[in-house]
Structure formats: structure tokens, C-alpha cells
Amino acid sequence: MKLETLEKLEIIEPDNLKMYRKQFEESAYILKALANETRLCVIMQLSRGYEMTVSQLREGADCEQSLLSHHLTDMRAKGILHCRRDGRNNYYSLKDKRITNVLKCLMKCD
């Protein structure tokens, strides 16, 4: 799915909406998965492109570790994050790079 600005999108006639149904479903799924301040903060930190531990993410997210772990587990289950274990640490990174585009789009909105 390629994200475009609304200015570039053509007006979709009602008869043609069925063609876009799959894209709408994927978009809704992504937006639901991100609809939380802590999750958006995690995505912002990981959008730099490198892995981060729970401790590193917690510093930026400013929340309890248990709450952050809950969000990380859920985002992993939804296919947004990748987790790699090394010793005692879990290293998180973005699995779906489209998420960064969504966040950039949201941050530019007035």
C-alpha cells in the first residue's frame, strides 16, 4: 500500500469503492494499532532506524515499564514491531516501515 497525500488522491466514485476495500481495511488496522500516545512515542523513537531496548524506549515514552511492555507485546502481535532477544535484553525495531510514513503524515497535519 502506497500512502499519498489527499491532494494527490482522486475523488473515488461510490461504484469504485470496492476496489479500495483491501487498502481501507489495512489502513484501519494500522491506525487502530497506533491509536495510543505511548505507541506513537515508541514508533517515533524507532523511526530513527535502529534497534532499542525496553529501557531505552521507556526513557523516551515516560511511562511504567509494565505498561510499555504491554504495548510492545501488542504491537509485536499486530506485526508492527520486530523483537530480537540477546542475553537479558529484547531489542525492538520497526517491522512494517509504512508505519513511519503514517506517523510523518500525522505530524505534518495542522
Buried (B, 14 or more C-beta within 10 A) or exposed (E): EEEEEEEEEEEEEEEEEEEEEEEEEEBEEBEEBBEEEBBBBBBBBBBEEEBBBBEBBBEBBEBEEEEBBEBBEBBBEBEBBBBEEEEEBBBBEBBBEBBBBBBEEEEEEE
